[in-house]
């Protein structure tokens, strides 16, 4: 793989699908980071929910701003 690539091994807890996977560690081999965290799905789920809610909030704010400008004409 190219340097600075990232591999997230979702099967790290059961031995992994990548030769360089170390359970609950992030290792770097030849410039490639291999994430072997076993609880990554729980943290990603929370981050994705937060990101989605921020996007919805920003969309509503943008809509409100555009509507206010439109109504002021």
C-alpha positions as CSV (number, residue, x, y, z in Angstrom):
1,X,0.0,0.0,0.0
2,X,1.0,3.6,-0.4
3,X,2.8,5.5,2.4
4,X,0.3,7.3,4.8
5,X,-2.4,4.7,4.1
6,X,-4.6,3.5,7.0
7,X,-6.0,0.0,7.4
8,X,-8.7,-0.5,10.0
9,X,-8.9,-4.2,10.8
10,X,-12.4,-4.9,12.1
11,X,-11.5,-8.5,12.9
12,X,-8.6,-7.6,15.2
13,X,-10.2,-9.2,18.2
14,X,-10.2,-12.7,16.5
15,X,-6.7,-12.5,15.1
16,X,-7.2,-9.9,12.4
17,X,-7.3,-10.0,8.6
18,X,-4.0,-8.1,8.2
19,X,-0.5,-9.6,8.9
20,X,0.6,-6.6,11.0
21,X,-2.4,-6.3,13.2
22,X,-1.8,-6.0,16.9
23,X,-4.9,-6.3,19.2
24,X,-5.9,-2.9,20.7
25,X,-2.9,-1.1,19.2
26,X,-2.2,1.2,16.3
27,X,1.0,0.2,14.6
28,X,2.9,1.6,11.6
29,X,4.6,-0.7,9.1
30,X,6.4,0.8,6.1
31,X,4.5,4.1,6.5
32,X,1.1,2.3,6.7
33,X,-0.9,2.6,9.9
34,X,-2.8,-0.5,11.0
35,X,-5.6,0.1,13.5
36,X,-6.3,-3.0,15.6
37,X,-8.7,-1.5,18.1
38,X,-11.4,-4.0,19.1
39,X,-14.0,-1.4,20.2
40,X,-13.7,0.8,17.1
41,X,-17.3,0.1,16.0
42,X,-18.6,1.6,19.2
43,X,-16.6,4.8,18.9
44,X,-17.3,5.2,15.2
45,X,-21.0,4.8,15.8
46,X,-21.0,7.7,18.3
47,X,-18.8,9.9,16.0
48,X,-21.1,9.2,13.0
49,X,-24.2,10.1,15.0
50,X,-22.6,13.4,16.2
51,X,-21.4,14.2,12.7
52,X,-24.8,13.6,11.2
53,X,-26.5,15.7,13.9
54,X,-24.1,18.6,13.3
55,X,-24.8,18.4,9.5
56,X,-28.5,18.5,10.1
57,X,-28.1,21.5,12.4
58,X,-26.0,23.4,9.9
59,X,-28.5,22.7,7.2
60,X,-31.3,24.1,9.2
61,X,-29.2,27.1,10.1
62,X,-28.4,27.7,6.4
63,X,-32.0,27.3,5.4
64,X,-33.1,29.7,8.1
65,X,-30.5,32.3,7.0
66,X,-31.5,32.0,3.3
67,X,-35.2,32.3,4.2
68,X,-34.6,35.4,6.4
69,X,-32.8,37.1,3.5
70,X,-35.5,36.1,1.1
71,X,-38.3,37.5,3.4
72,X,-36.5,40.8,3.9
73,X,-36.7,41.7,0.2
